[in-house]
């Protein structure tokens, strides 16, 4: 198959969870014998080229930068980008859209005329400009669909104030209503909608309507390939500090500061926080201050071998995200490397693993995390038991891509069947 894969960002320009899934999936589909063309939006300045072609991770990537007058707004209406995106898909048998926040809200409708489109909903962008539907004030909750219908989006205006250009401020409610209709139309136009967990499907179903049989649950799977030293962590017997791995991008939303504050509440020398990955600007100094007399070991962005090496010196992983995670890639990575995981916002991960190796704690509550970590420090045998009670099988990107391949062929066969002219005798009998 010739597959066109669309995403809002792509390495090397930016790598987050969605980009990691898109990259791993593209590579897996190539290994399965398919021709994959990646088309990505971009936050880099338009420098005179409408399409910037690069090679990343062994893949051909077409980046589509926006012009200065194509700023981010609620409507995300960029006809020029949609024209370019459509041109990039002309030879495709199958189209996969991972995200469209930098390409335009009409992307699926524009592309579906050329080939079947499978739309991934990795986050809540299709229901809210805040991709995780999280108010800056953690104590506030999003209004329900019924509340929005009654208030005409008034409940959303204050929350979204910082995201709205001044020119739109007076018509925010109208823009939000138009945005909601537009993204529902995007969902309606997709041949299949792929969602990474049932937990996330339930959240999305509060705000989006799906057609019968349109949705498929598909785990993205483990996106990193680890060397054979995985699943051989160092058992902790209470000698030396309990080493806690906090991997992935560090941010307030990901609970990094909450974890550092929890570590700071523990006796000096009993725990050590091991941070790996990039960080929100200016956050790391705040983490060091919060951790107090318990030192932090720093590691920058990593590849799979580097992460495996770091994890081999740790005893557990901590992922105290404040966000309602739709899948939790870092949970899979830690478990694959032999580390039990303490996490918040990990209900989607519990679907896959139950209680095996995964322990859920409240988000935004450093004292609760400190109490749990203190109990582990006081009972090394408990830590060893958790390290030996891990799931045997971790979903992989290749397994996910094999399923995607099968569903894609079914859609292509169906589209060909519908495109065939009706035989004359059948038309007469009708």
N, C-alpha and C positions, 0 to 999 in steps of 0.2 A: 504494500500500500504506500501511496504518497500521502504523508500526514503533515498538515500545517498545525503547529502548536503555538498558541497565542498566550502572552502573559504581560502583566503590567510592567514588570522589571525582570532583568535577567543578569546573571554574572557576565562579565566582571563588574558591571556598573553597580549592582546591588544584589545582596543575597540575604533573604529572609526565609521563613518557612515555606511559603508558596513557591518561591524561586528554587529552593532546594528540591521540592517535589517535582517541579517542572523539569529541572535539569536531570534528575535521576530517571524520570520517566522517559525523557527524550533519549537518553543513553540506552535505556533498556529496550526501547522500541527499535533502535538501530541494531542492537545485538540480535533482536528477533528477525532482522532482515528487512526492516522497513526504511524508507527514505523519509527523513524528518527535517522539516524546515521550521525554524523557530522565528517568530515575529514578536518583538517586544516593544512596549512603550518605553519612554525614557524621561528622566528628569534633567538630563543634561541640556544645555542651551543649544538651540538650532544654529548651526554654523554654516548654513548655506546648502547643506545636503538634506533632502527630504528623507532619504533612506541611507543609513549608515551601516554598511555591511562589515561584520567582524566574524572571527572564529573564536568560540569559547567552549572549552571542555570538549574539543573535537567536533563541535557542531557549527553549522553555518547559522548565523543570527543576523536578522535584519532589525535594526533599531529605528524607531520612528519618533524623532524628537518633536516636541511642540514648538511652535513659533511664539514670540512674546505676547501676541494678542490671543493666544489659546491657553489662557490661564486656567488653573483649577477652579471650578465653581460647582454649584449644586447640579446644574443641568448636564455638565460634561458633554456638550454638543460640539463636536469637532468634525465637520463634514470632510475636510481635507484629509484628516487622518484615516477616516473610514474608507475614503477612496483608495488611499495607499494600502491599507490593510486588505481590502478586497483584491487589489492587484496581486498581492503576495500569495493569495490563496488560489489562484486561477487553475493550477494544475493538480490541486489536492483531491484525493478520494475521500478523505476524512479530515475534519477540523476539530481540534480540541482547544477550548478556551479555558485557561486557568484563572485569569483575572483580566479586567478590562478598565481599571480605574484611570489609566493614563492613555487609553485608546479611544474611549467613547462609549456612551451607554447604548448606542444603536449597533454595536459590533455584531452581536449574534444575528440580529435581523438582517443585516447587510450580508453576512457570510452564508446564511443558511440556504440561499438560493443556488449556491454553487455546489455544495456538498453537505452531507449530514454533519450537524454540529453537536458535540458533547460539551456541556457547560459544567465546569467544576465550581462549586460554591464552598471555597475553603474557609471563608469568614462571613461576616454579616454585611459586607459592603452593599449587597443588593437590597438591603433593607434600611440602611442608615449610612450617612457619610462617615460616621465613626465605625470603622470596620469591625469592632468588637462590641458595639452598642454600649460603651462604657462612658458614663458622664465623668468629667474631670473631678467632680466631687463624688468620691466613692460611696457616699451615703445615699446618693440619689439613684433611682431606678428608672428605666425607660418606661414610657406610657405603653399601654396595650394598644392593639389595633382599634379596639372599641373606644378607648380614650382619645386616640387620634381622630377617629371619625367624629366624635362629639365636639372636640375642641378645634378642629380644622388645623392641626399641627401646631397650635399655639404652645403646647407643652414642650415642643422640640426647639422653639426659636431661641430661648435663653441658652440652652445647652450648646447649640451650634453657632453661637454668636462669633466665636473666635475663628470659625472656618468660613465665614460668609463675607465676601467682598462688600465694601460699603455700598456699591451700586445696587446690590441685591437686598440690602437690609430691609427695605420697605415692603418687599414682596416675597419674603422668605417662605411664608406658609404656602403661597401659590407655587413657588419653585419646588418645595418639598413634595407637594401633591403631584406635580408633573413628574418629578423624579421617581416617585413610587409607581406611577402608571408606566413609566418608561421601563423600569427594571422588571415589572411584572410581564410586560410585553417581551422582554428579553428571555425570561424563563419560558414563556409560552412558545417562543420560536425555536427553542432548543429541542433536538430530537431526543436527547437524554440529558438528565440533570444528575450529576455525580456528587455525592455528599459523603464526607469521610467518616461519619459516625451517626448512629441513631440519635445520640444526645444532641448533635448539631441540627439534625433534621427536625427534631421537636422544636428547637428554638426558631428555626427559619419558618416553620409552618405556622407560627403565630402571625407572620406578616406577609407570607407569600402563598399563593395557591398553586398546587402542582396537579398536572393531569394524571388520569389513571395510568399506571404503569410507566410513568415518565421518569420517576426517581429510581436510581440505583445507589445502594450503599457500597462504597469501595474504599478500603483502607489504602492510603498512599504507600504504606510500608516503610521499612528501613531504607533510608536514602543513601547512607554511607556503607561502604564495604570495608569491614574490619579484617585485619590480619589474624592469623590463627592464635595469637596470644590472648584473644578475647575470652571472657568468661573465666579468667584465672586471676581474680583479684587477691589481694593480700588479706587474709583473715586477721581480724583485730582481736587481740587478747587483753586489751587494756593498757598495754605498755606504749607510751608515747601518746600524742594527741589523736583523737578521732578525726580523720581527714574527710571533709565533706566537699564533694564536687558540685560546683554550680556552673554548668556549661550552657552555651548559647549566648545570645546578645543580652547584656546586662541593661536593665532599665527599671524605673520605678514601677511601671506597669507589670513587668515580669517578676516583681517582688524582691528584687535584688537588695534593696535597702531594708526591707522587712527582715530578710535573712541575716544581713549583717548586724542589725539591731538585736536579733535573737542570739547570735553568737556573742555579742558584747555583753549579754546578761549572764553568760556562763563563766565559771572560774577560769582564771588565766592558765594557759598551757594545756587545757584539757581537750580543746578542739582547734582545728585549723581549717579555715575556709580556703578552697582551691578554686579559683575563678579562671575559666577558659572561654575565650571569645572576645568579640568587640563590645563596646560600651557606649551608652548614652553620654553625650558630652558633659564633662564635669562631674560625673557620678562617682567615679572611682575614689576620689578624695573623700567624698562623703561616706563611702563604704568603709574606708580605713578608719575614719573617725568613729563610726558607729560600732565597729568591731572591737574597739578599745584595745585591751592588752592581748587579745587573741589575734595573731598575725594572719594576714591574707597572702596566699601564694598566687602570683599573677602569671597567666599564660595568655598570649594573644590569639588571634584567629588561627584555626587549626584545620588540618586535613584528618582523614580517618586514622592514619597511623599515629599521628601526634595525639589525637584524642584517646586512642587505645593505650598509649604509653602513659598518659596522664592518669587515666582511670585506673590503671594497674597499681597505682600508689595510693588509691583512695579506698574508702570503706563503704560509703553510701553516696547517693546523689540527692540533692535538695532542689526542688523546682517550685518555689512558692508564688507562682503567678497570680496576679490579681484579675487576670482576664479569663473569660469563659472560653477555654481552649476548645477548638473543634476536633483536635486529634492528639496533639502532644508528641511531636517527633522526638524531642529530647528524652521522653520516657522510654521510647523504644531503644534509643541509642544506649542509655544507661543500663537497661536490662540486658541488652545484647552483650555489653561489656562486663556483665557479672555483678552489677551493683544494684542492691535494693534501692527503691526510690521513695522518697517522701515528697508529696506534691500537693498543691491546691489547684483548683480549676481543672482537675484531671478525671472528671466523670467519664469523658469519652474514652480515656485510656482504660478505665475500669471495665468498659465493655469488652475489651480484648483480653484482659489478664485477670479480672476478678481481684482476689486478694493476694495473688501470687506476686510477691516482690513489690507490691504497690501499696502505699499507705497514704491516705488523703487527710490533710490538715486544713484548717480554715485559712482563707486568704486574708491578708492585711492584719494579721494578729501575731506580732513578734513574740508576745508572752506565751502563747500556746505553742509556738515552735520551740521556744527556749525550754519549756517544760518537757516536751517530747525529747529533745536532744539531751537534756540533762538525765532523763531516765535511761537513755541509751549509754551515756557515759558511765553511769552508775552500774550498768549491767552488761558487760562485754559479751556474755554468753547470748544475750538477746540479739546483739548485732550479728554474731556468727550464725545464729539460727536463720535470721533473715537473709543472709548472704547465701545460704544453702537452699533456700526455698524460693527459687526463681522459675519463671516459665521456660519450658524447653524450646519452644518455637516462637520466633519473632517474625511477624509479617515482613516481607521484603518488597522493594520496588519492582523487582523482576516478576514476582508473583502477581502483583497488582497489574503490571503491564500486560501480562499474558491474559488476564481477564479482560482488560481494556481492548486488547487485540480481538478477542472473540466477539465482544459486543460491537466493536467497530465493523467487523465483517458482516455481522447480522444487519446493521443499519445500512451498509452499502448494498447488500443483497435486496433489502426491502425497498430502498430508493430506486434501484434498477427495475424491480418488479413493478413499482408504481409508475415508472416512466415508460414502460412498454405500451405500445398502442393496443387497444382491445381488438382481438380478431374479429373479422367481419361477421362471422356466423354468431358470435357472442353478442355483437351489437344488435343484430337482427332479432335474436331471441329476447333481448332486453326490451 
